[in-house]
Amino acid sequence: MGLADDLAEWVDVDYAQFYLGRAIGLFADRSFLQAKSVFWTENPLGDALYQMLRALVMAGVLECRDEPELQFRWKPGGP
């Protein structure tokens, strides 16, 4: 399963960060609950993953919405 599969539907930002991190090999041996402090606290790794998500939105790979929560998904028909 890849990032496109993980983000096929709208996903809250913390899960999107986890899936992105897992896709690049950061959380291969951890569950979301084991890694959640990375997304729920201010720190360089969590900030970098968020910035990477925003960069993928700007590149047209992902979509982002603010309501009902900050969420991301793979852009349908995208690259």
N, C-alpha and C positions, 0 to 999 in steps of 0.2 A: 504494500500500500504506500502511495506517495503523497506528497503535499496536495496535489490536485484532488485526490480522493478524500483526504482528511478535510479539505475545505470545499467540498462539493456543495454543501449547504451553509447557510449563515451560522457562524461560530463566534461566541464571545471572544473578546480580545485576548484574555488570558489563555484560553485553549488554542487560539490561533498562534500565539507566541510559542506555546509548548510544541505544537505540531511543526512549526518552522524550525525550532531548535532541534527537534528529533530528526527532521529531514536532513539537517546538516551535521548530525552525529553527536549532538550535545547530550541528549537524554536517552540514549539507546537502552540503558539498563535501569531507567527510572520511570515510575508512573507519574501521572500528573500530580497526584497528591504528594508524592515525594519531592517534586520540583516546584510546588506552588509558591514557595517563598520568593523565588526568582521573579515571579509575575506580580506578586502582591506587595512587594516592597520596592523602594527606589534603590536601584543598584545598576552598575554599568552593563551587566549582561542583559537584564530585563529591558533596560533603555535601548540597547543595541538591537534586540529582537523587535521591539516596537518600531524603531526607525527603519528596520529592514522591511517590515510589513508595509509601512507608509511608502517606502521606495517602490515596492512591488505594485502598490496602487498607482503611483505616478507613472510607472512603466506600462500600465494597462494589463497587468497579469491578474491582479486582485481587484475586488470591489470592496468598498467600505460604507457602512451606514452608522448613524448615531442613534437611531431609534429602532427598537425599544431599548437597546443597549449598544455600546460600541461593538460592532461586529464586522467580521471579514468573511469573504468567500472567494473562491476561484471564479474569475470572470467567465461566464458562459460564452463559448465561442471565441475565447481569448487565445493567446499564442499557444 
